[in-house]
Amino acid sequence: MKITLNIKPLIVAIVSFALAYMTVTYKIDEYITFAGEDNALAFFIMSSSLGMLSLFASFEKISK
């Protein structure tokens, strides 16, 4: 059994987690103006979910 790492989903995961972190620390408010706190919460949930799914997709198990 060999585990390989796909680079493209890993890059998407890193960017998504960076956006989620920037949302929590209010750093993203310099670039995006949210209409309310509920929109910022939805953006955080969606970016962190995309990060988790992309991180899961970046590992691939190859059995010989």
C-alpha positions in Angstrom: 0.0 0.0 0.0 1.4 3.4 -1.0 -0.1 6.8 -0.2 0.5 9.6 -2.8 -0.1 13.3 -2.3 -2.0 15.2 -5.0 -0.7 18.8 -5.1 -3.7 20.6 -6.7 -6.3 19.7 -4.0 -3.6 20.4 -1.3 -3.1 24.0 -2.6 -6.9 24.5 -2.6 -7.0 23.3 1.0 -4.2 25.6 2.1 -5.9 28.6 0.4 -9.3 27.7 1.9 -7.9 27.3 5.4 -6.1 30.7 5.0 -9.4 32.3 4.0 -11.1 30.7 7.0 -8.4 32.0 9.3 -8.6 35.5 7.9 -12.3 35.5 8.4 -12.0 34.6 12.1 -9.3 37.2 12.7 -11.3 39.9 10.7 -8.3 40.4 8.4 -10.5 39.6 5.4 -12.6 42.7 6.1 -9.9 44.7 4.4 -10.8 42.9 1.1 -14.4 41.8 1.4 -17.2 43.8 3.0 -19.9 41.4 4.5 -23.5 42.6 4.8 -23.7 41.1 8.3 -22.1 38.7 10.8 -24.3 35.8 9.5 -22.7 36.2 6.0 -19.2 36.1 7.5 -20.2 33.0 9.5 -21.5 31.3 6.3 -18.3 32.3 4.5 -16.2 30.8 7.3 -18.2 27.5 7.3 -18.0 27.2 3.5 -14.3 27.9 3.3 -13.4 25.6 6.1 -15.6 22.8 4.6 -14.0 23.3 1.3 -10.6 23.1 3.0 -11.5 19.8 4.8 -12.9 18.2 1.6 -9.8 19.3 -0.4 -7.5 18.0 2.3 -9.3 14.7 2.2 -9.1 14.6 -1.6 -5.4 15.3 -1.6 -4.4 11.9 -0.2 -4.7 8.9 -2.4 -4.1 5.3 -1.5 -2.7 3.1 -4.2 -2.8 -0.7 -3.6 -0.6 -3.0 -5.6 
